[in-house]
Amino acid sequence: MLVNAIDPKDISYINSVTKTGKPDQLNHFLPSADVVFMCAPITPKTDKMLGKPEFSLMKKGAYFINVSRGKIVDTDSLVAALKSGHLAGAGLDVTEPEPLPEDHILWTLDNVIITPHVAGRSDGITERRLALYEENLKRFSAGLPLRNVVDKTRGY
């Protein structure tokens, strides 16, 4: 499998990632992807980041998975791409709106799997959070920079 990644920050070398790019290069990456996996924060720059133009650029038969925020996607455009068969399917851990109303068309599509916004959970999450808390407490006490600090100007 070839993995391409888009990130606003420079990504350090990761041997499992073939190619990296910035958000303004997204449209160059979409046509070659068999699966587009979205994991991004919601900010003014990412609001409705994927709509009709982006879904149209995706390879016919591609899959879309969203585990980040529902507002990143224009839901009507996603539904159209799924209903037309342009997209083979979608896995949605988040939707817009959320919660998704009982009568929403996404519930009726055979090529959609919807999960209840649980993608961030794992068996080891509590231990990892505790380890980060402990490390940051030690860093704070030593006057060192903290890990995973939110950049309020970026919104995440």
TAMO-V772949 format. One record per residue. N is the residue number from 0. PHI is phi as a letter, one per 40 degrees, with the letter a starting at -180 (* if undefined). Layout:
BEGIN
((N;PHI) (N;PHI))
END
This chain:
BEGIN
((0;*) (1;b) (2;b) (3;b) (4;b) (5;b) (6;a) (7;c) (8;c) (9;c) (10;c) (11;c) (12;d) (13;b) (14;c) (15;c) (16;b) (17;c) (18;a) (19;b) (20;a) (21;c) (22;d) (23;c) (24;b) (25;d) (26;c) (27;c) (28;c) (29;d) (30;c) (31;c) (32;c) (33;c) (34;b) (35;b) (36;b) (37;b) (38;a) (39;a) (40;c) (41;c) (42;a) (43;d) (44;c) (45;b) (46;d) (47;f) (48;c) (49;b) (50;b) (51;d) (52;c) (53;c) (54;c) (55;c) (56;c) (57;c) (58;d) (59;c) (60;g) (61;c) (62;b) (63;b) (64;b) (65;b) (66;b) (67;b) (68;b) (69;c) (70;c) (71;c) (72;b) (73;c) (74;d) (75;c) (76;c) (77;c) (78;d) (79;c) (80;c) (81;c) (82;c) (83;c) (84;g) (85;d) (86;c) (87;c) (88;a) (89;a) (90;b) (91;b) (92;c) (93;b) (94;a) (95;b) (96;c) (97;b) (98;c) (99;c) (100;d) (101;d) (102;c) (103;c) (104;c) (105;d) (106;c) (107;c) (108;c) (109;c) (110;c) (111;b) (112;b) (113;b) (114;b) (115;c) (116;f) (117;b) (118;c) (119;c) (120;c) (121;a) (122;c) (123;b) (124;c) (125;c) (126;c) (127;c) (128;c) (129;c) (130;c) (131;c) (132;d) (133;c) (134;c) (135;c) (136;c) (137;c) (138;c) (139;d) (140;c) (141;c) (142;g) (143;c) (144;c) (145;c) (146;c) (147;f) (148;c) (149;c) (150;c) (151;c) (152;c) (153;c) (154;g) (155;a))
END
